[in-house]
Amino acid sequence: MRISELSARSGVSVATIKYYLRERVLPEGERTSPTQATYGETHLRRLGVIRALVAAGVGIAGVRNVIAVLENPPEAPGALLGAASSAVNPADDDAHLDLEPARALVARFGGEPDECAPGQVAAVARALNSLDRAGFAVPEPVLAAYVEHLAAIGEAELEATPADSAEEAVRYVVLGTVLVEPLILALRRVAEQMAASRRFGGG
C-alpha cells in the first residue's frame, strides 16, 4: 500500500508517518522509485504499537527503546520480558537513591532483586522515596497484601503472555505495562470504594 493508504488505515497522518520514518521507529517501506515506497501489514501493526505508546504518554525516546527490543529481542524469556518492561520505565538519575529498602521489598516476592531488569528496583526505590518524603508509610498489613496479590497478578499475566512470537510477547508486555497499569489503578479505587460501602454503608 502507498503511504496515503497506510495513513488512512492506521489513522496516523502522512506527516506523522514520515516523522516516525525519520526517527527510525517505523521501518522503511519497499522502494518502488526514488521518491515512492510501498508498505505492508507489518507497518500497520508497528504504527498501532507506536500510537498506543504515544497515547499513553511515552515519548519518542521511550518508543525507540521499545522498538529496539522488538527488533532485537533477547532469546531468554525472562530477559525478553525484563527488557520490554524496562523500555517504558522513565530514565532517571538513580545514583542518589538508597536501594536497600527497595531490594528488601522486592525480595518478598520470593526471588533475588538482581533477577529484575535494570531500573525495576530503582523504580521501586523512587516510589518508596516519594512516600518517605511525604511522611507517609504504607501499613505492614497493606504492604503484605500488595505483595501477595501483585505476585498473583504477575503469575497470571506471565501465563497469558504469547509464547510463540517474541514480537507478540514484547508487544503484550509493553502495551500491558503502559495501558493496563491505569486500569489496575482505577480498579484499586473501585475496590476501595466497594469495601468502604460494605463497611460503612452507601452514600
Backbone as a chain_set.jsonl record, in Angstrom:
{"seq": "MRISELSARSGVSVATIKYYLRERVLPEGERTSPTQATYGETHLRRLGVIRALVAAGVGIAGVRNVIAVLENPPEAPGALLGAASSAVNPADDDAHLDLEPARALVARFGGEPDECAPGQVAAVARALNSLDRAGFAVPEPVLAAYVEHLAAIGEAELEATPADSAEEAVRYVVLGTVLVEPLILALRRVAEQMAASRRFGGG", "coords": {"N": [[0.844, -1.188, 0.0], [0.381, 2.316, -0.566], [1.755, 5.258, 1.058], [-0.309, 6.99, 1.624], [-2.543, 5.312, 1.829], [-1.724, 3.743, 3.958], [-1.777, 5.695, 5.925], [-4.542, 6.276, 5.956], [-5.627, 3.811, 6.794], [-4.414, 3.417, 9.258], [-4.982, 5.668, 10.717], [-3.115, 7.558, 11.272], [-1.48, 10.538, 10.505], [-0.006, 11.441, 7.327], [2.208, 13.124, 7.56], [3.027, 12.572, 10.177], [3.651, 9.868, 9.983], [5.854, 10.062, 8.274], [7.561, 11.388, 9.993], [7.963, 9.386, 11.942], [9.293, 7.585, 10.343], [11.644, 9.028, 9.793], [12.668, 9.144, 12.369], [13.271, 6.561, 12.696], [11.699, 4.663, 14.005], [9.753, 3.444, 12.702], [9.965, 1.067, 10.187], [11.577, 1.445, 6.975], [9.716, 1.557, 3.911], [9.194, -0.613, 1.047], [11.074, 0.325, -1.628], [9.802, 1.681, -4.601], [10.431, 3.542, -6.378], [12.707, 6.359, -6.62], [11.36, 8.246, -5.057], [9.122, 7.081, -3.981], [7.443, 4.537, -2.033], [6.282, 1.313, -0.919], [4.104, -0.082, 1.564], [3.391, -2.477, 4.183], [1.438, -4.922, 6.075], [2.991, -5.244, 8.331], [3.967, -2.684, 8.838], [1.606, -1.449, 9.471], [0.86, -2.765, 11.843], [3.034, -2.018, 13.434], [2.657, 0.754, 13.575], [0.339, 0.741, 15.085], [1.313, -0.092, 17.579], [3.06, 2.046, 18.141], [1.277, 4.219, 18.213], [-0.311, 3.506, 20.423], [1.57, 3.613, 22.492], [2.384, 6.325, 22.394], [-0.058, 7.585, 22.899], [-0.357, 6.831, 25.51], [1.431, 8.398, 26.754], [4.151, 7.932, 26.413], [7.264, 9.077, 25.415], [9.186, 9.899, 22.409], [11.734, 8.858, 22.746], [11.304, 6.757, 24.537], [9.622, 5.208, 22.934], [11.458, 4.533, 20.973], [13.138, 2.893, 22.475], [11.421, 0.736, 22.99], [10.979, -0.197, 20.386], [13.548, -1.002, 19.76], [13.782, -3.255, 21.37], [11.79, -4.822, 20.21], [12.902, -5.271, 17.699], [15.318, -6.496, 18.217], [15.019, -8.836, 20.016], [15.821, -10.305, 23.21], [16.975, -13.685, 23.68], [16.378, -15.302, 25.919], [13.441, -15.918, 27.753], [12.891, -14.589, 30.238], [14.705, -12.437, 30.171], [13.744, -11.171, 27.927], [11.159, -10.311, 28.718], [11.878, -8.63, 30.814], [13.424, -6.688, 29.476], [11.484, -5.606, 27.811], [9.62, -4.455, 29.628], [11.316, -2.679, 30.933], [11.861, -0.929, 28.92], [9.929, 1.013, 28.868], [10.188, 2.273, 31.258], [10.795, 5.259, 33.098], [13.759, 7.127, 32.463], [15.912, 7.966, 34.843], [18.201, 9.764, 36.985], [19.629, 7.679, 39.105], [21.576, 7.598, 40.979], [21.625, 8.716, 43.509], [19.842, 7.299, 45.006], [18.747, 5.288, 47.743], [18.899, 1.987, 47.61], [18.439, -0.183, 49.221], [16.034, -0.502, 50.931], [14.179, -0.919, 48.866], [15.203, -3.216, 47.638], [14.838, -5.038, 49.697], [12.053, -5.092, 49.826], [11.414, -6.052, 47.261], [12.532, -8.585, 47.438], [10.659, -9.914, 48.911], [8.928, -11.024, 47.153], [9.844, -13.483, 46.617], [12.167, -13.987, 45.222], [15.459, -13.063, 43.992], [16.525, -9.694, 44.118], [18.369, -9.021, 42.126], [17.532, -10.461, 39.973], [15.755, -8.934, 38.65], [15.129, -6.711, 35.88], [17.392, -4.087, 34.846], [16.739, -1.014, 36.4], [14.208, -1.614, 37.382], [14.217, -2.217, 40.164], [15.162, 0.228, 40.969], [12.99, 1.819, 40.26], [11.109, 1.011, 42.15], [12.463, 1.925, 44.383], [12.402, 4.696, 43.932], [9.665, 5.159, 44.219], [9.263, 4.427, 46.91], [10.902, 6.334, 48.068], [9.516, 8.678, 47.442], [7.228, 8.316, 49.011], [8.433, 8.393, 51.532], [9.43, 11.013, 51.614], [7.062, 12.403, 51.72], [6.245, 11.755, 54.197], [4.695, 9.509, 54.599], [3.764, 6.268, 55.437], [3.268, 3.02, 54.278], [1.052, 0.846, 55.792], [2.062, -2.215, 57.358], [0.316, -4.579, 57.096], [-1.071, -3.819, 54.792], [0.991, -3.537, 52.928], [1.849, -6.188, 52.843], [-0.409, -7.303, 51.668], [-0.282, -6.077, 49.165], [2.057, -7.314, 48.12], [1.289, -10.038, 48.109], [-0.986, -10.105, 46.371], [-0.14, -8.794, 44.068], [1.876, -10.496, 43.283], [0.33, -12.673, 42.501], [-1.032, -11.479, 40.356], [1.143, -11.005, 38.672], [1.9, -13.664, 38.054], [-0.409, -14.543, 36.697], [-0.427, -12.811, 34.488], [1.974, -13.496, 33.262], [1.357, -16.085, 32.5], [-0.461, -15.557, 30.515], [1.037, -14.378, 28.551], [2.011, -14.263, 25.169], [3.647, -17.066, 23.738], [4.674, -17.949, 21.368], [5.791, -16.091, 19.708], [8.284, -13.709, 19.667], [7.975, -11.0, 19.11], [5.229, -10.604, 19.531], [5.134, -11.236, 22.225], [6.699, -9.175, 23.354], [5.169, -6.997, 22.552], [2.81, -7.514, 23.967], [3.702, -7.339, 26.645], [4.749, -4.713, 26.787], [2.603, -3.037, 25.942], [0.77, -3.956, 27.775], [1.973, -3.085, 30.114], [1.998, -0.261, 29.784], [-0.667, 0.429, 29.105], [-2.38, -1.06, 30.74], [-1.74, -0.589, 33.39], [-2.974, 1.91, 34.236], [-5.619, 0.959, 34.295], [-5.471, -0.939, 36.344], [-4.948, 0.757, 38.524], [-7.314, 2.259, 38.514], [-9.195, 0.257, 39.058], [-8.345, -0.452, 41.588], [-9.15, 1.767, 43.073], [-11.902, 1.514, 42.759], [-12.272, -0.892, 44.15], [-11.551, -0.075, 46.731], [-13.633, 1.752, 47.211], [-15.871, 0.094, 47.102], [-15.3, -1.591, 49.259], [-15.415, 0.275, 51.332], [-18.108, 0.963, 51.163], [-19.357, -1.436, 51.875], [-18.471, -1.644, 54.506], [-19.192, 0.761, 55.778], [-21.615, 1.503, 54.773], [-23.639, 2.757, 52.04], [-23.417, 5.802, 49.993]], "CA": [[0.0, 0.0, 0.0], [1.092, 3.594, -0.552], [1.751, 5.914, 2.366], [-1.631, 7.579, 1.837], [-3.428, 4.242, 2.307], [-1.255, 3.407, 5.307], [-2.313, 6.758, 6.777], [-5.997, 6.109, 6.089], [-5.938, 2.598, 7.546], [-3.881, 3.488, 10.618], [-5.442, 6.868, 11.408], [-1.944, 8.395, 11.54], [-1.29, 11.431, 9.355], [1.174, 11.196, 6.49], [3.333, 13.865, 8.135], [3.496, 11.859, 11.372], [4.31, 8.648, 9.495], [7.18, 10.463, 7.781], [8.36, 11.674, 11.187], [8.362, 8.104, 12.51], [10.305, 7.023, 9.444], [12.898, 9.76, 10.032], [13.164, 8.761, 13.69], [13.609, 5.128, 12.585], [10.869, 3.782, 14.826], [8.967, 2.738, 11.692], [10.92, 0.67, 9.149], [11.374, 1.947, 5.622], [8.931, 0.727, 3.01], [9.91, -1.155, -0.107], [11.179, 1.372, -2.633], [9.351, 1.408, -5.974], [11.1, 4.593, -7.158], [13.471, 7.177, -5.674], [10.505, 9.082, -4.206], [7.928, 6.361, -3.546], [7.642, 3.232, -1.408], [5.052, 0.625, -0.52], [4.112, -0.515, 2.951], [2.582, -3.671, 4.38], [0.757, -5.126, 7.346], [3.97, -5.043, 9.405], [3.984, -1.253, 9.138], [0.325, -1.13, 10.107], [0.939, -3.246, 13.226], [4.004, -1.193, 14.148], [2.001, 2.037, 13.856], [-0.587, 0.513, 16.187], [2.102, -0.09, 18.811], [3.555, 3.404, 18.365], [0.138, 5.065, 18.608], [-0.706, 3.157, 21.786], [2.595, 4.13, 23.397], [2.317, 7.79, 22.405], [-1.311, 7.957, 23.567], [-0.187, 6.583, 26.937], [2.378, 9.368, 27.292], [5.548, 7.552, 26.203], [7.928, 9.952, 24.451], [9.815, 9.238, 21.265], [12.878, 8.077, 23.225], [10.752, 5.512, 25.054], [9.169, 4.428, 21.776], [12.663, 3.982, 20.346], [13.583, 1.779, 23.326], [10.52, -0.393, 22.751], [11.241, -0.712, 19.036], [14.829, -1.713, 19.805], [13.512, -4.588, 21.931], [11.027, -5.559, 19.198], [13.741, -5.646, 16.556], [16.417, -7.346, 18.682], [14.571, -9.403, 21.29], [16.698, -11.291, 23.849], [16.497, -15.056, 23.488], [15.827, -15.84, 27.165], [12.138, -15.3, 28.03], [12.964, -13.643, 31.349], [15.385, -11.23, 29.712], [12.835, -10.527, 26.974], [10.118, -9.611, 29.47], [12.514, -7.54, 31.556], [13.794, -5.625, 28.54], [10.258, -4.967, 27.331], [9.064, -3.577, 30.656], [12.284, -1.615, 31.204], [11.871, 0.021, 27.808], [8.995, 2.113, 29.116], [10.479, 2.898, 32.543], [11.464, 6.549, 32.925], [15.201, 7.122, 32.687], [16.257, 8.992, 35.826], [19.487, 9.613, 37.651], [19.33, 6.914, 40.314], [22.8, 7.468, 41.768], [21.397, 9.181, 44.873], [18.808, 6.503, 45.653], [19.062, 4.176, 48.635], [18.191, 0.845, 47.023], [18.274, -1.303, 50.152], [14.623, -0.782, 51.25], [13.522, -1.469, 47.682], [15.677, -4.589, 47.461], [14.185, -5.852, 50.725], [10.657, -5.271, 49.436], [11.382, -6.923, 46.08], [12.859, -9.95, 47.867], [9.458, -10.537, 49.477], [8.225, -11.735, 46.087], [10.346, -14.849, 46.567], [13.341, -14.12, 44.381], [16.543, -12.144, 44.258], [16.363, -8.423, 43.397], [19.229, -8.981, 40.944], [16.835, -11.102, 38.863], [14.964, -7.907, 37.964], [15.817, -5.948, 34.849], [17.904, -2.801, 35.337], [15.753, 0.06, 36.502], [12.979, -2.006, 38.076], [14.411, -1.995, 41.596], [15.27, 1.685, 41.13], [11.635, 2.377, 40.197], [10.528, 0.768, 43.476], [13.151, 2.827, 45.304], [11.874, 6.05, 43.724], [8.327, 5.209, 44.812], [9.429, 4.431, 48.368], [11.484, 7.624, 48.418], [8.434, 9.663, 47.386], [6.415, 8.106, 50.209], [9.201, 8.84, 52.683], [9.484, 12.479, 51.593], [5.733, 12.895, 52.101], [5.964, 11.343, 55.563], [3.617, 8.521, 54.568], [4.233, 4.881, 55.482], [2.239, 2.026, 53.987], [0.986, -0.108, 56.916], [2.595, -3.537, 57.017], [-0.688, -5.486, 56.528], [-1.383, -3.372, 53.43], [2.149, -3.89, 52.104], [1.796, -7.64, 52.66], [-1.474, -7.575, 50.691], [0.259, -5.702, 47.85], [2.985, -8.345, 47.666], [0.537, -11.274, 47.831], [-1.89, -10.023, 45.23], [0.625, -8.449, 42.867], [2.54, -11.73, 42.858], [-0.677, -13.449, 41.762], [-1.246, -10.792, 39.079], [2.312, -11.279, 37.84], [1.814, -15.047, 37.558], [-1.491, -14.626, 35.711], [-0.019, -12.109, 33.269], [3.004, -14.313, 32.609], [0.664, -17.221, 31.885], [-1.176, -15.071, 29.328], [1.97, -13.797, 27.586], [2.209, -15.134, 23.999], [4.911, -17.792, 23.807], [5.104, -18.411, 20.051], [6.349, -14.987, 18.926], [8.964, -12.727, 20.509], [7.383, -9.682, 18.873], [3.936, -10.542, 20.212], [5.397, -11.218, 23.667], [7.133, -7.819, 23.692], [4.01, -6.118, 22.373], [1.896, -7.784, 25.072], [4.265, -6.827, 27.892], [4.883, -3.258, 26.739], [1.282, -2.416, 25.959], [0.165, -4.298, 29.048], [2.55, -2.198, 31.115], [1.614, 1.133, 29.578], [-2.103, 0.647, 29.003], [-3.145, -1.769, 31.765], [-1.49, -0.028, 34.719], [-4.058, 2.82, 34.628], [-6.796, 0.164, 34.632], [-5.249, -1.513, 37.676], [-5.13, 1.831, 39.499], [-8.739, 2.6, 38.568], [-9.883, -0.836, 39.743], [-7.99, -0.354, 43.019], [-10.033, 2.774, 43.681], [-13.23, 0.903, 42.816], [-12.253, -1.871, 45.239], [-11.593, 0.669, 47.996], [-14.975, 2.324, 47.381], [-16.781, -1.013, 47.423], [-15.009, -2.021, 50.63], [-15.95, 1.311, 52.228], [-19.575, 0.871, 51.156], [-19.74, -2.617, 52.66], [-18.182, -1.437, 55.912], [-19.829, 1.948, 56.357], [-22.866, 1.81, 54.121], [-23.502, 3.541, 50.821], [-23.532, 7.235, 50.132]], "C": [[0.882, 1.241, 0.0], [0.955, 4.233, 0.824], [0.392, 6.544, 2.667], [-2.614, 6.533, 2.351], [-3.03, 3.804, 3.707], [-1.781, 4.432, 6.305], [-3.801, 6.565, 7.023], [-6.331, 4.908, 6.959], [-5.503, 2.687, 9.008], [-4.454, 4.655, 11.415], [-4.314, 7.802, 11.801], [-1.681, 9.248, 10.307], [-0.024, 11.083, 8.592], [2.387, 11.894, 7.081], [3.905, 13.139, 9.348], [4.183, 10.553, 10.988], [5.718, 8.97, 9.012], [8.11, 10.797, 8.946], [8.846, 10.378, 11.822], [9.41, 7.412, 11.647], [11.656, 7.705, 9.663], [13.527, 9.368, 11.361], [13.533, 7.282, 13.767], [12.89, 4.25, 13.6], [9.895, 3.01, 13.936], [9.924, 2.36, 10.57], [10.571, 1.268, 7.792], [10.479, 0.993, 4.836], [9.799, 0.187, 1.88], [9.885, -0.119, -1.223], [10.694, 0.889, -4.0], [9.916, 2.444, -6.935], [11.876, 5.431, -6.15], [12.602, 7.979, -4.701], [9.274, 8.355, -3.671], [8.296, 5.007, -2.953], [6.29, 2.622, -1.107], [5.234, 0.061, 0.882], [3.155, -1.683, 3.121], [1.942, -3.733, 5.755], [1.697, -4.946, 8.537], [4.009, -3.585, 9.832], [2.7, -0.842, 9.871], [0.343, -1.558, 11.574], [1.898, -2.383, 14.049], [3.404, 0.17, 14.497], [0.997, 1.905, 15.001], [0.128, 0.531, 17.527], [2.548, 1.327, 19.142], [2.431, 4.308, 18.856], [-0.279, 4.792, 20.052], [0.293, 3.717, 22.799], [2.503, 5.646, 23.531], [1.069, 8.256, 23.152], [-1.21, 7.776, 25.071], [0.865, 7.493, 27.561], [3.836, 8.993, 27.162], [6.139, 8.458, 25.127], [8.644, 9.165, 23.372], [11.029, 8.413, 21.695], [12.414, 6.741, 23.791], [10.26, 4.608, 23.944], [10.376, 3.772, 21.098], [13.201, 2.804, 21.147], [12.736, 0.529, 23.092], [10.81, -1.031, 21.398], [12.552, -1.485, 19.007], [14.649, -3.116, 20.364], [12.74, -5.435, 20.922], [11.933, -6.084, 18.095], [14.89, -6.556, 16.949], [16.041, -7.976, 20.022], [15.598, -10.362, 21.878], [16.099, -12.689, 23.69], [15.835, -15.608, 24.746], [14.5, -15.146, 27.474], [12.17, -14.277, 29.158], [13.612, -12.336, 30.944], [14.506, -10.453, 28.743], [11.782, -9.709, 27.71], [10.701, -8.433, 30.237], [12.875, -6.38, 30.66], [12.567, -4.88, 28.049], [9.681, -4.016, 28.367], [10.001, -2.431, 30.977], [12.262, -0.551, 30.121], [10.956, 1.201, 28.052], [9.167, 2.717, 30.51], [11.135, 4.247, 32.31], [12.943, 6.436, 33.253], [15.555, 8.284, 33.614], [17.662, 8.74, 36.346], [19.232, 8.951, 39.008], [20.527, 6.82, 41.258], [22.575, 7.818, 43.237], [20.44, 8.293, 45.658], [19.398, 5.467, 46.605], [18.235, 2.984, 48.165], [17.857, -0.243, 48.03], [16.818, -1.538, 50.563], [13.866, -1.384, 50.064], [13.93, -2.914, 47.456], [15.009, -5.516, 48.475], [12.726, -6.117, 50.363], [10.54, -6.218, 48.247], [11.651, -8.376, 46.472], [11.65, -10.668, 48.451], [8.625, -11.251, 48.42], [8.8, -13.131, 45.866], [11.543, -15.056, 45.675], [14.42, -13.152, 44.807], [16.315, -10.847, 43.489], [17.207, -8.341, 42.131], [18.619, -9.702, 39.75], [16.013, -10.098, 38.053], [15.805, -7.211, 36.906], [16.321, -4.636, 35.43], [16.801, -1.748, 35.345], [14.514, -0.32, 37.277], [13.096, -1.809, 39.582], [14.506, -0.496, 41.872], [13.895, 2.339, 41.091], [10.914, 2.174, 41.531], [11.157, 1.724, 44.49], [12.645, 4.26, 45.159], [10.499, 6.204, 44.366], [8.413, 5.255, 46.336], [9.991, 5.77, 48.848], [10.427, 8.728, 48.42], [7.529, 9.557, 48.616], [7.124, 8.668, 51.444], [9.244, 10.365, 52.761], [8.152, 13.085, 52.031], [5.38, 12.535, 53.54], [4.846, 10.32, 55.655], [4.226, 7.126, 54.548], [3.065, 3.951, 55.183], [2.205, 1.032, 55.148], [1.406, -1.506, 56.479], [1.531, -4.495, 56.487], [-1.067, -5.114, 55.092], [-0.243, -3.751, 52.486], [2.178, -5.387, 51.828], [0.727, -8.017, 51.635], [-1.013, -7.21, 49.288], [1.125, -6.828, 47.294], [2.223, -9.605, 47.253], [-0.248, -11.175, 46.527], [-1.178, -9.611, 43.946], [1.43, -9.645, 42.37], [1.577, -12.593, 42.047], [-0.966, -12.814, 40.399], [-0.085, -11.071, 38.135], [2.283, -12.675, 37.247], [0.751, -15.173, 36.466], [-1.098, -13.964, 34.4], [1.048, -12.886, 32.517], [2.367, -15.488, 31.881], [-0.014, -16.806, 30.583], [-0.25, -14.504, 28.261], [2.162, -14.744, 26.407], [3.595, -15.766, 24.016], [5.459, -18.165, 22.43], [5.74, -17.324, 19.205], [6.974, -13.98, 19.871], [8.33, -11.357, 20.34], [6.049, -9.545, 19.587], [4.112, -10.517, 21.726], [5.8, -9.82, 24.118], [5.956, -6.858, 23.608], [3.041, -6.273, 23.554], [2.408, -7.152, 26.364], [4.295, -5.307, 27.889], [3.518, -2.584, 26.802], [0.542, -2.748, 27.247], [0.688, -3.425, 30.17], [1.969, -0.797, 30.996], [0.109, 1.34, 29.69], [-2.903, 0.016, 30.137], [-2.915, -1.18, 33.152], [-2.542, 1.014, 35.124], [-5.352, 2.081, 34.981], [-6.658, -0.433, 36.022], [-5.461, -0.452, 38.753], [-6.606, 2.206, 39.65], [-9.52, 1.524, 39.305], [-9.552, -0.848, 41.24], [-8.903, 0.644, 43.714], [-11.473, 2.259, 43.787], [-13.305, -0.068, 43.995], [-12.31, -1.181, 46.593], [-12.993, 1.221, 48.265], [-15.991, 1.247, 47.766], [-16.581, -1.489, 48.853], [-15.561, -1.025, 51.642], [-17.452, 1.239, 52.311], [-20.065, -0.303, 51.985], [-19.557, -2.354, 54.141], [-19.006, -0.32, 56.537], [-21.194, 2.279, 55.781], [-22.658, 2.713, 52.918], [-23.618, 5.024, 51.088], [-22.333, 7.942, 49.579]], "O": [[2.002, 1.214, 0.51], [0.145, 3.804, 1.645], [-0.015, 6.624, 3.826], [-3.434, 6.833, 3.218], [-3.887, 3.525, 4.545], [-2.187, 4.072, 7.41], [-4.27, 6.674, 8.156], [-7.239, 4.987, 7.786], [-6.139, 2.108, 9.889], [-4.421, 4.643, 12.645], [-4.522, 8.737, 12.575], [-1.66, 8.735, 9.188], [0.911, 10.503, 9.144], [3.478, 11.326, 7.104], [5.121, 13.093, 9.53], [5.183, 10.174, 11.597], [6.664, 8.239, 9.305], [9.308, 10.521, 8.888], [10.013, 10.275, 12.201], [10.303, 6.738, 12.159], [12.69, 7.039, 9.713], [14.748, 9.269, 11.48], [14.044, 6.813, 14.784], [13.412, 3.212, 14.009], [9.285, 2.035, 14.376], [10.627, 3.224, 10.045], [9.409, 1.558, 7.507], [10.483, -0.217, 5.064], [10.986, 0.499, 1.782], [8.82, 0.267, -1.704], [11.112, -0.159, -4.492], [9.887, 2.256, -8.152], [11.722, 5.237, -4.945], [13.072, 8.353, -3.626], [8.461, 8.962, -2.973], [9.311, 4.408, -3.309], [5.278, 3.321, -1.046], [6.345, -0.231, 1.324], [2.233, -1.869, 2.326], [1.905, -2.75, 6.495], [1.267, -4.547, 9.619], [4.075, -3.275, 11.021], [2.72, 0.001, 10.768], [-0.102, -0.813, 12.447], [1.622, -2.057, 15.204], [3.622, 0.68, 15.596], [0.82, 2.833, 15.79], [-0.376, 1.095, 18.499], [2.43, 1.767, 20.286], [2.612, 5.072, 19.804], [-0.563, 5.718, 20.811], [-0.102, 4.236, 23.843], [2.54, 6.186, 24.637], [1.125, 9.2, 23.94], [-1.885, 8.472, 25.83], [1.161, 7.381, 28.75], [4.691, 9.663, 27.741], [5.569, 8.588, 24.043], [8.704, 7.936, 23.408], [11.327, 7.386, 21.085], [13.047, 5.711, 23.559], [10.448, 3.393, 23.992], [10.322, 2.607, 20.702], [13.669, 1.822, 20.569], [13.255, -0.584, 23.005], [10.878, -2.254, 21.279], [12.665, -2.499, 18.318], [15.284, -4.061, 19.895], [13.0, -6.631, 20.789], [11.756, -7.203, 17.613], [15.392, -7.312, 16.116], [16.665, -7.688, 21.044], [16.191, -11.152, 21.144], [14.884, -12.853, 23.58], [14.831, -16.314, 24.651], [14.433, -13.917, 27.46], [11.551, -13.218, 29.055], [13.145, -11.258, 31.313], [14.518, -9.222, 28.736], [11.539, -8.551, 27.37], [10.092, -7.365, 30.305], [12.666, -5.222, 31.02], [12.6, -3.66, 27.887], [9.294, -2.895, 28.034], [9.547, -1.323, 31.265], [12.607, 0.604, 30.374], [11.178, 2.281, 27.504], [8.383, 3.578, 30.908], [11.958, 4.373, 31.404], [13.334, 5.745, 34.193], [15.502, 9.447, 33.212], [18.231, 7.663, 36.172], [18.697, 9.568, 39.929], [20.502, 6.056, 42.222], [23.252, 7.281, 44.113], [20.244, 8.508, 46.854], [20.42, 4.848, 46.308], [17.013, 2.975, 48.307], [17.069, -1.139, 47.728], [16.382, -2.69, 50.549], [13.014, -2.254, 50.242], [13.091, -3.75, 47.118], [14.656, -6.648, 48.146], [12.22, -7.221, 50.563], [9.668, -7.087, 48.226], [11.062, -9.293, 45.9], [11.616, -11.898, 48.484], [7.712, -12.005, 48.757], [8.305, -13.88, 45.025], [11.908, -16.198, 45.394], [14.316, -12.502, 45.847], [15.945, -10.892, 42.315], [16.822, -7.676, 41.17], [19.121, -9.579, 38.633], [15.623, -10.373, 36.918], [17.029, -7.131, 37.016], [15.752, -4.122, 36.394], [16.031, -1.628, 34.392], [13.821, 0.56, 37.79], [12.174, -1.29, 40.211], [13.996, -0.01, 42.881], [13.653, 3.31, 41.809], [10.193, 3.06, 41.99], [10.464, 2.268, 45.35], [12.478, 4.962, 46.156], [10.196, 7.229, 44.976], [7.711, 6.038, 46.976], [9.604, 6.274, 49.902], [10.435, 9.604, 49.284], [7.117, 10.566, 49.187], [6.511, 9.326, 52.285], [9.111, 10.941, 53.841], [8.121, 14.154, 52.641], [4.342, 12.956, 54.05], [4.13, 10.26, 56.654], [5.103, 6.837, 53.734], [1.994, 4.086, 55.773], [3.231, 0.43, 55.461], [1.13, -1.922, 55.354], [1.798, -5.185, 55.503], [-1.349, -5.99, 54.274], [-0.482, -4.228, 51.377], [2.494, -5.812, 50.716], [0.922, -8.931, 50.833], [-1.302, -7.926, 48.329], [0.955, -7.248, 46.149], [2.472, -10.171, 46.189], [-0.175, -12.068, 45.683], [-1.568, -10.031, 42.857], [1.643, -9.792, 41.166], [1.959, -13.174, 41.031], [-1.126, -13.521, 39.404], [-0.288, -11.341, 36.951], [2.603, -12.861, 36.072], [0.972, -15.822, 35.444], [-1.393, -14.484, 33.324], [1.039, -12.936, 31.287], [2.784, -15.846, 30.779], [-0.129, -17.607, 29.656], [-0.709, -14.178, 27.166], [2.45, -15.922, 26.617], [4.593, -15.093, 24.274], [6.587, -18.647, 22.328], [6.189, -17.597, 18.091], [6.309, -13.454, 20.762], [8.163, -10.627, 21.317], [5.759, -8.506, 20.179], [3.346, -9.864, 22.434], [5.313, -9.327, 25.136], [5.768, -6.01, 24.481], [2.52, -5.285, 24.073], [1.651, -6.509, 27.092], [3.912, -4.677, 28.875], [3.298, -1.677, 27.605], [-0.223, -1.929, 27.758], [-0.059, -3.061, 31.078], [1.507, -0.218, 31.979], [-0.343, 2.311, 30.296], [-3.987, 0.495, 30.467], [-3.798, -1.258, 34.007], [-2.971, 1.001, 36.277], [-6.096, 2.516, 35.86], [-7.615, -0.435, 36.796], [-6.082, -0.726, 39.78], [-7.088, 2.44, 40.758], [-10.411, 1.838, 40.095], [-10.394, -1.215, 42.06], [-9.376, 0.39, 44.822], [-12.172, 2.527, 44.765], [-14.281, -0.069, 44.746], [-13.016, -1.628, 47.497], [-13.484, 1.17, 49.392], [-16.848, 1.452, 48.626], [-17.543, -1.759, 49.573], [-16.106, -1.412, 52.675], [-18.029, 1.426, 53.382], [-21.056, -0.196, 52.708], [-20.377, -2.781, 54.954], [-19.463, -0.431, 57.675], [-21.857, 3.213, 56.232], [-21.617, 3.358, 52.792], [-23.874, 5.464, 52.209], [-22.268, 9.171, 49.617]]}, "num_chains": 1, "name": "protein.A"}
